[in-house]
Amino acid sequence: MGEVGLYVEGRSVIHNLDPRVKLLWFVFVLAASIVCQFDGSVAVFIFLSLVVGMALAGLPLKRLLLIVGYSIVFFIVTILVWASYYQDVGRYLFTFAGVRVTDVGLLVGTGKFFLIINPIVSMLIFFSTVKPYDLVQVFSRIGLPYKAGFMLLLSLRMLSLAVSELRNIMDVQKARGIEVDSRNPFKRVANLIPVFVPLVIRIMGLAWELSITLMVRGFGYSRERSYAFPLRWGSRDTIAIILIAIFYTGIIAVKLAGFSTYYMIAGV
Amino acid sequence: MTQPFVVLGRDFWFAVAGILWIVGTVIFALEISGRTITRRGIVKVDLRWDAVDVSVTALTAALYGGALAATGGIPIIPGFTWVRPGNALAPLFGMLFGVPGALGVAIGNFIADALTGYLSIGSIGGFIGNFIIAWVPYKFMRDHSLRSPRSLIEYYIWGDIWGGVISSIWCSLYISWWLDLLEPVIGLPRALVWGWFAPWVIFNNAVVTTTLTPILGYLLYQPIKMRGLYWKDRIRFAS
């Protein structure tokens, strides 16, 4: 976890882009992934572009591996379920877990896998490289009330406090002999009661202090909110969005034209 | 757990979940805009989203998101089924803090998705689905103290009876319908949505909300009320 929530402090080229560029990047990734959802051999290039994006942002690829690794069973099942719909279509490749996997089934299965994972990685880049302060401005710019964005910002700010309090309380209860990390899942769930009770009391005890702080700073006084550091769209943002648009519309165009990397390599 | 979904089939559940989705979305929009449904119809609520409401929402979101992320994933069947004890806080926050608490639960779920790296289009369904888990006991229970037989009976009717039916099933069907509808955009196979995801969400929520929530509610009602944060002490319905 970064300084606040998922944000990772950095001065990379991706960090320096306007958040709106990264939001549009997500939209392009989603659109391209939808178009390529039946062909994993093309959708993989969208995924690779995001891996490059993560590397450019200086984000540890371990994060990506954790996401995929944590749900590996789920992803394999997803690919197999999709592949099972196409058992009788295409060239037979192999049988796995009772599913007759064909080349068409595998292309669809992997295409759907990338349809799930690509937007997730794109959002991961977005939240890891956009400062929570700027998030509020993005919310305002897309027409949401600033209070909505502010609530999210405040939640993210309080998150690190909540998590550190949670860990402290867990340590204290462990020291008192309560097995909060017991191997027995039922015992572990039950032992969270002496963790959650002090946690809620401690954190909610801050509600009045926090609201007084907000009040004395004039929160809610005006319908419009001003920002000390407003978002500024620069030439590098324009260049970035043009490059992003060219790359993803290119992928969409070649896919719609019937191109498939697999069929090109296989010579079918 | 999956039997009712397999026996009744996808079309049945899609139709039922569609109705619940529409009702849930309308309720969410009404509550956020400061209106609520009562026996007298739709009435205005004295909810101004002032500094206190915003603070309560933000703190509950941080608590819920942090609890889900930090205690999430206690495996029952490794790789397939796990419980998230943090879910126990969802109905509790609705009961204690009202709409700001329910909105905090929705934002908290969104944050947990972001923290665990699963934030995507599907999270929009999870946002309102989690709001509903908190909203149902807030709205339908009259006594939120969980310190009287009546309060407990009300909780188990609206919060959890029939294995978490009312709020947990509503939440599960809400999200599942969204995932089914947006299958071409999200990519989850419909068979997996109704055969695995929907029963799993119900199981997951039911396990912790039937066991942990009433105990937590019993222990936390007084401290929260003493601090003046209990929603009935702050929020009034327009006459």
Interface residues (C-beta under 8 A of the other chain):
Chain A: M1 G5 L6 L30 S33 I34 Q37 R63 L66 I67 Y70 I72 V73 F74 V77 T78 V81 W82 Y85 K112 F113 L115 I116 P119 I120 M123 L124 F127 K147 F150 M151 L152 L154 S155 L156 R157 M158 L159 L161 A162 V163 L166 R167 P185 R188 V189 A190 L192 I193 F196 V197 L199 V200 I201 I203 M204 G205 L206 A207 W208 L210 S211 I212 L214 M215 F219 G220
Chain B: R48 W49 D50 A51 V52 V54 S55 V56 T57 A58 L59 T60 A61 A62 L63 G65 G66 A67 A69 A70 T71 G73 I74 P75 I76 G79 F80 V83 P85 A88 L89 L103 G104 I107 G108 F110 I111 A114 L115 T116 G117 Y118 L119 S120 I121 P184 V185 I186 G187 L188 P189 A191 L192 W196 V207 V208 T211 L212 I215 L216 L219 L220 P223 I224 R227 G228 L229
